[in-house]
């Protein structure tokens, strides 16, 4: 008979410190991270895809700063109620004000122009960053560098209507010159700045909106060319496509949301939404407070502490460490304190699955940014451990390591499944940071068996509790 025991034999705060140290090492040293899909693939229906797109766009609009991660899902037990959460703990007054202004503008909007002024006035930093990313893209190096491009005939590269328009606009029929001209039009038009904390006049606003549309239309016309479709898997093409979508979704995403509202919500009716502010009644989700956990004085001490738990590796000497080319980088970027805050994915899912019995499958989370590696892995392990009825899917799967130092473990009063999920996350991070330190030559191999390094399996039970007999 399977019996669950929850006897934590190591302090959660100490475990949080060790996890945070490993996350910081990964973030600083992992220059070529291994892709981790994080979430299981689902066969999404057309309705699922529309719902996910809507929630993605809402999350994008409600992130006032480019560094904020906002998540959105629909509460299945409350009709047409959006649940909002963010990674840096509970929402502040600015988050609430932006959400209120956005949903109020959406209530009666008929075009994107009715909503975008709210976005511009509240999210100037984010919009300016997206425009700056487009305007600083290195177009010339792409056209003349490592990626060969042989321009075809004008009408083979562009559609007939576009070809005629571009010929008159750029006074040439050379497709390569037209491409360069489009690139420079994007750069020139994406160089304008939206003034923060400034309510523009109607004339200024219309001018800004027109510029925004011109940037979007020009940038998207490039994505439709054969030049891009032939190179769509190249790193630069993927990067450019991402930047264009960051800008264009502000316009087309609003249009999708307005269509959604018209279909499901009466004009003039409030759009229901709630911010995820509550924490688990058992104290499972740590609440940000003024007491920060003190980490080691330096990255060197953190590596020493980590190496003590490994059987197959030993720490290099202090002199070797300080002579190592990456030691300066580590010491410059090391954070000495953290505020342990549960990220939004586990907080949201834990709350919504606590007392519900609905059968939605999968349950969808939209986000304005890629999930961090820990949240993506947590989601996978949670889905695998909870049976088919609790499957969740988040957009924007992980492509790189991007972990803040505040990803918190569950508290000692949590239930066994949540310990189990966090245990899988901790073990994954432990093994991954070990590989990164080894590749960076900050750990020295000690023992080999059959030409393979003996990997030490971390005592996850020691960190999170003995769970299984």
C-alpha positions, 0 to 999 in steps of 0.5 A, a space after each residue: 500500500 502506497 503511503 505518503 509521508 510529509 516529513 521535511 528534514 531540511 529547512 525550506 528557506 535553506 532549500 530556497 537559497 540553494 535553488 536560487 543560487 543554482 538558478 543564478 548560476 544558470 542564468 549567468 553561465 548558460 550561454 547556449 542553453 538546451 531547449 526544454 519544451 516544458 509543456 506537453 503538446 496538445 491537439 488544439 481545436 480551432 476554438 482553443 487556438 482562438 482562446 489562446 490568442 485572445 489571452 496572449 494579447 490581453 497579457 501583452 497589453 496588460 504588461 506595463 513594463 517590458 520586464 513584467 510577465 503577465 498571465 491570463 486564463 479564463 475561469 471555467 466556473 465563472 462565465 467570461 471572467 479573465 483571471 490575471 496574474 503576474 510573476 512578481 507577486 501580487 499586482 501593484 496599483 499601476 497594474 490595477 490601474 492599467 487593467 481597469 483602463 484597458 477593460 473599460 476601453 474595451 467595453 465600448 470599442 469598435 475599432 483598435 483606435 478606441 483602445 490603443 490610446 489607453 495602451 500608449 498612455 500606460 505602456 509607453 516603455 513597452 511600445 518604445 522598446 518594441 519600436 526600437 527593436 525594429 529600428 535597430 535591426 541589422 538589415 544590411 548584414 542580412 542582405 549582403 552577408 552570410 545568407 545568399 539572396 538572388 533576386 528573382 523577377 519583380 512579379 515572382 518576388 511580390 504580388 502584382 498589386 504590391 509590385 506595382 505599388 513598390 515600383 512607383 514608391 521606390 522608382 525601381 523594378 529591382 526586388 533587392 533594392 525594393 527590399 532594402 527600401 522597405 527595410 529602411 522605411 521600417 527603420 525610419 518610421 519605427 524611430 519615433 518615441 511615445 512620450 510616457 505620462 503624456 496625454 496627447 491631443 487628438 491631432 498628436 494621437 492620430 499622428 502617432 496611430 498613423 505612424 504605428 500603422 505605417 510601421 506595422 504595414 511596412 514590417 509585415 509586407 516584408 514577412 510576405 516576401 519570398 526572401 523571408 519565406 526562403 529563410 524563415 528558419 534562420 535565426 535572424 528571420 525568426 528574430 525579426 518575425 518576433 519583433 514584428 509580431 510584438 508591434 503588430 499585435 497591438 493593432 491586430 490583437 485589439 481587433 481580435 479582442 473587439 470581435 470576441 467582445 462583440 460575440 460574447 459580451 453585450 455592448 456597454 457591459 462590463 468585462 469581468 476580470 480578477 487579479 490573482 491576489 490571494 495566496 493559499 490559506 495554508 501559507 503554501 505560496 510565500 508572500 513577498 515581504 521585507 525580509 530577503 533571504 541572504 545568499 552567499 557573499 559571492 558566486 564562488 561560495 555558491 559553487 563551493 556549496 553546490 560542489 559539496 553535494 556532488 560525488 563525481 566532481 570537485 571544486 577547482 581551487 580559489 586561485 583557479 577560480 579567480 583566474 578563470 575568465 568567467 569569474 569576473 562575469 559571475 561576481 559582477 552579475 551575482 545577486 546577494 539577496 532575493 525575495 522568494 516569490 512563487 511565480 504566477 504559473 504554479 500560483 494560478 494553477 494551484 488556486 484554480 484547481 483547488 476546489 474545481 471539478 470542471 472537465 475542460 481539457 486542456 486548460 489554457 494560459 496566455 502569456 506576454 512572454 515565454 515561461 521561465 524554465 522552472 515554470 515550464 517544467 513545473 507545468 509538465 510535471 503537474 500535468 503528468 501527476 494529476 491525470 488527464 482532467 487537470 492538463 494545462 497548456 501555456 503559450 510561448 514554450 521555453 526556448 532558453 534559460 530565463 529564470 529570475 532569482 525569485 522562483 520559490 519552492 512550496 512551503 512545508 505545509 503543502 500537499 504531497 503532489 506539490 512537493 513531488 512537482 517541486 522535487 522534479 524541478 529542483 532535480 532538473 535544475 540541479 543536474 543542469 547547473 552541474 553540466 553548465 559548471 562542468 562545461 565552463 570548467 568550474 568543476 573538475 571530474 573526479 571519478 569515471 565508470 566505463 568512460 561515463 561520469 557517475 552522476 549523483 542523484 540529488 537527495 530531493 527527499 532531503 530537500 522537500 520531504 520523505 513522501 513515499 514508503 
